[in-house]
Amino acid sequence: MSENPAVAAAQNLSSAIQTAIAAAIPLPVSPPTEGAPTENPITQTTTAPPPLPAYALKYAPLLWLHNEEKHWPGDPRTFLNSTHPYTRQGVKVEVPTELVGTLEMLELPQVKNSDVFLVLNEDPRVSSDIASLISKEGIPDDAGKSQSPCWIVAVDKSAIVGEGVVDIFYFLFYPYNLGNEVACSSFGNHVGDWEHAMVRFKDGEPIAVHLSAHANGHSWAWETLEKKDGRAVGYVARGSHAMYGRAASHFYSGVPLVGPVDYTARGRLWDPSLHYLAASYKADTGSFSPLSSPTADDPHFCTSITPQQAITVLEFPGRWGNSFSDIREFKEKIKLPWSKNDAPEKRTDHTLSQKLNMLKWAEAPTGPKAKSLDRKGMNWNSDQLEKKL
């Protein structure tokens, strides 16, 4: 094991990180890499971000998309072009015209807020047959490459889990989540969909995998999952994009017979390592920093976005899609004529129609920063590993 270059590199990286933390000094960075300079705001000298560990690409999961998928992987930048920010209550957030639909918009104080939703300009309740939601440009080619990038985030867990432990998150964006059918109607539709896989490494070797699904997901020991060319294989459910360890029907709700079902199949293979960006995340400060590719001039590393723009996407605290506030509002408050001036107003409950619409149209999801990047266990709330796929 000690002769493995990947292990030695991982041990050196972990040692450098721990030494830097103990001494409270900045981490050393790699020499400048041609084509990826950034400006250090402190020293005002040109430096390159440190590299993503090579094992993050070597062991990046391979994903099978369903052969009947209609809403493909998307690029957040393209998605933004068709949106405008609103509050959860449906109040339009004023933004300079020239910044509407841009990454710069996400940096505005009135937009960089957890109460902000990036609302689609067209109403998907009229029709989800909208180009920006279908994202045909994100369909992987025969080699498995999608034009929609994977957002890789490295998190050192030495102080959280144990010495030499690093979690690599692979974030995947879809412009639309098509809910599963129940009683001939789709429930759980929402605009915007961030899913992720996570591989836990110990001294540069993979030991476990997490695949997100709905409110949480599932985790397995590395040796349990199917492999292809030494890489773990996951299956992406049609419409919902929840991920599983095998091609099958997945009854995830716990409601037998009539509950919603996810369907996975070997349709089109997606290799996220063929188009990616990279960053690191510090759990103690809750901050991201850009990373460069493991090797110079990697053709698969996305260079059409600046390091700071990538961080802007990862750090956005709001929701990536609609709130559908109009179906979530209560009926108007009723002031009873015999109530005292200081008596509370009575509010009527949601109607049955509202309740059904709320089940059909869910609020948009949060982005990568809200996905429990500092978790100790493999799952959001536990360290349970599945014994079967």
Secondary structure, DSSP 8 states (H G I E B T S, - for coil): -TT-HHHHHHHHHHHHHHHHHHHT---------TT--EE-TTT--EE---B--THHHHT--EEEE-TT--S----HHHHHTTEEEEETTS-B----GGGTTSGGGGGSTTTSSTTEEEEESS-TTT-S--HHHH-GGGS--TTS--SS-EEEEEEE-TTTT-TTEEEEEEEEEEEEE--EEETTEEESBEEEEEEEEEEEEETTEEEEEEEEETTEEEEEEGGGS-EETTEEEEEE-TTT--EESSSSEE--SS-TTTS--EE----EEE-GGGSEEEEEEETTTTEEEE-B-SSTT-TTB--SS-HHHHHHHHH--SBSS---GGGT----EE--TTS-TTS--EE----HHHHHHHHHB----B-GGGS-TT-SSSSSS----BS--
